[in-house]
Amino acid sequence: MISVLVVDDSVVVRRLVADALSADRGVEVVGTAPNGRVALAKLDQLAPDLVTLDIEMPVMDGLTTLRQLRRTHPKLPVIMFSTLTRAGATATLDALAAGASDYVTKPANVGSVAESLASVRDQLLPRIHALCDRPAVPKPPAMPVPTRDRADAQRRSGRPPPGAGGVDVIAVGCSTGGPDALTRMLTMLPAGLPVPVVVVQHMPPVFTAMFAERLNRMTALTVVEAVDGTTLRPGTVYIAPGNQHLTVVRQGTAVVTRLHGGPPENYCRPAVDVLFRSVATAFGGAAVGVVLTGMGQDGARGCRLLHAAGAEIVVQDEASSVVWGMPGAVVGGGVADAVLTVDQIAAHLAQRTARGVAGAFARARP
């Protein structure tokens, strides 16, 4: 059983969450608390496996509670409850930076019990299991940049060794734990990065805009939420907007962004697979695909297409991932060229792009 402590100032929400989680026989709500002070007092007594934590509460709010909790329980999974507002997005991003594991959005109308239950259940249960379940079979060990034997095998297969050519674009996919990993990676890249970076981070609308603004302040790169029809430029990071798929297409001599509201893939919109497919078509082997921490398998199929096109695939290692679902799926599919820490990924990308672009992107610049 996964034991959960539910912290929220609303009696209705506490009951809603408890009822939603009771649908899973592997999850048990062992306690509730109306504010952070009460929650902290109950932690040692209840010893929960996970905490759901509201952001806005009297006496002690969620962010203050999280910071105090992290001093004594640095590894305890915490899922924040947020609202789909600018204030809610800002507070949630602050919480993720302070060590929250993930977040879910509160139902807009708690008066609709059936819809609210379904919303909470569908958001919370997969995250709880992703953060708390222990795999029965150990995952493959991390591996460094490919060895000579691995490179020789790739040459025999007809695929050029990864890293042999230049790079025109970096494509990144991430989910749970991604905001922190992506922030760390981007802050380590140089201001003069000679290629664009396109990113899918699983986030709802409003959150992606706020996240892009925050990254733009924190990094030496230009970071924007992607809009339709923008020509890709070096040194710029394009974040897929919430609830829209991001793709890139060739348009004459340029490569431009395209947004659309097509069906979700892997239950996600934006989806990493959608972006990676378009990158494989537009850039072929002159791309580096990067998959950071996240639950699920979004990005695995896209990585296979990128790999087949000759692109290099780099994923975050299990030890530094909040959830190793997405990167683990790429490794399990046999197309990861390197499994590295976030710091190592940033250093590797800086080295790859410092050698020069492949040429196709250079021709695409206006």
HUKA-V279460 format. One record per helix or strand of 2 or more residues. SS is the DSSP state (H for helix, E for strand). FROM is the first residue (numbers start at 1). LEN is the number of residues. If there is no record, write none. Layout:
BEGIN
ss = (SS,SS)
from = (FROM,FROM)
len = (LEN,LEN)
END
This chain:
BEGIN
ss = (E,H,E,H,E,H,E,H,E,H,H,E,H,E,H,E,E,E,E,H,E,H,E,H,E,H,H)
from = (2,11,27,36,50,62,77,86,102,113,148,169,178,196,207,222,236,245,254,272,287,300,312,325,338,342,360)
len = (6,11,7,11,5,11,6,12,4,20,9,6,10,6,12,4,4,7,7,12,5,9,5,8,3,13,5)
END
